[in-house]
Amino acid sequence: MTNIDDILARLSKKTSDKYRIAKDISKDYVPTASLGLNRILGGGLGIGKQSTIWGNESAGKSALCLETIGINQRLGRGCGYIDAEKT
């Protein structure tokens, strides 16, 4: 038995069934402009998910977002972008 099987054996049947269902869900990602970020996120940002990117001023957040949108538009995907400052 693997470690996952050992853990699932200790859980209730309902919980282990939920895990098995969740494991079968396909995960599609859109690549970002950063290869390192793609690697850390396991492929990029999730398709159909809202993503919030925050950080220090002049850290390149908008540039990353706009480049990511450009990459995905070239792949034929639609994207939305909202740039809001903390008020």
C-alpha positions in Angstrom: 0.0 0.0 0.0 1.1 3.5 -0.7 1.0 6.3 1.8 -2.2 7.7 0.2 -3.8 4.3 0.5 -2.8 4.1 4.2 -4.3 7.5 4.9 -7.5 6.7 3.0 -7.9 3.4 4.9 -8.0 5.5 8.2 -10.6 7.9 6.9 -14.3 7.4 6.7 -15.8 5.8 3.5 -17.5 9.1 2.6 -14.3 11.1 2.8 -12.2 8.6 0.8 -14.9 8.5 -1.9 -14.7 12.3 -2.1 -11.0 12.1 -2.6 -11.4 9.5 -5.3 -13.9 11.8 -7.1 -11.7 14.9 -6.7 -8.7 13.0 -8.0 -10.5 12.3 -11.3 -11.2 16.0 -12.1 -9.1 17.2 -14.9 -7.1 20.4 -14.3 -6.4 22.7 -17.2 -4.0 25.5 -16.9 -3.1 28.6 -18.9 0.6 29.4 -19.1 1.9 32.6 -17.6 4.7 34.8 -18.9 7.0 33.4 -16.1 8.5 29.9 -16.6 9.4 29.8 -12.9 5.8 30.8 -11.9 4.4 28.1 -14.2 6.6 25.5 -12.5 5.6 26.5 -9.0 1.9 26.6 -9.9 2.1 23.2 -11.6 1.5 24.5 -15.1 0.1 28.0 -14.8 -3.1 29.7 -13.7 -6.3 27.6 -13.7 -8.6 28.0 -16.6 -11.9 29.6 -15.6 -10.5 30.8 -12.3 -10.2 34.3 -10.9 -6.6 35.0 -10.0 -5.4 37.8 -7.7 -1.9 39.0 -8.0 -0.5 41.4 -5.4 2.9 42.6 -4.4 5.1 45.7 -4.0 4.7 48.8 -6.1 6.6 48.6 -9.4 7.1 44.8 -9.0 5.9 44.0 -12.5 2.5 42.7 -11.7 0.7 44.5 -14.5 3.4 43.5 -17.0 3.1 39.9 -16.0 -0.7 40.0 -16.3 -0.6 41.7 -19.7 2.1 39.3 -21.1 0.1 36.3 -19.8 -3.0 37.7 -21.5 -1.1 38.1 -24.8 0.2 34.5 -24.6 -3.3 33.1 -24.1 -4.9 35.3 -26.8 -2.3 33.9 -29.2 -3.5 30.4 -28.1 -7.1 31.5 -29.0 -8.4 32.0 -25.4 -10.3 35.0 -24.1 -9.1 36.8 -21.1 -10.2 39.6 -18.8 -8.1 42.1 -16.9 -9.0 44.4 -14.0 -6.3 46.7 -12.6 -7.4 48.2 -9.3 -5.5 50.1 -6.7 -6.1 49.8 -3.0 -8.2 52.8 -1.9 
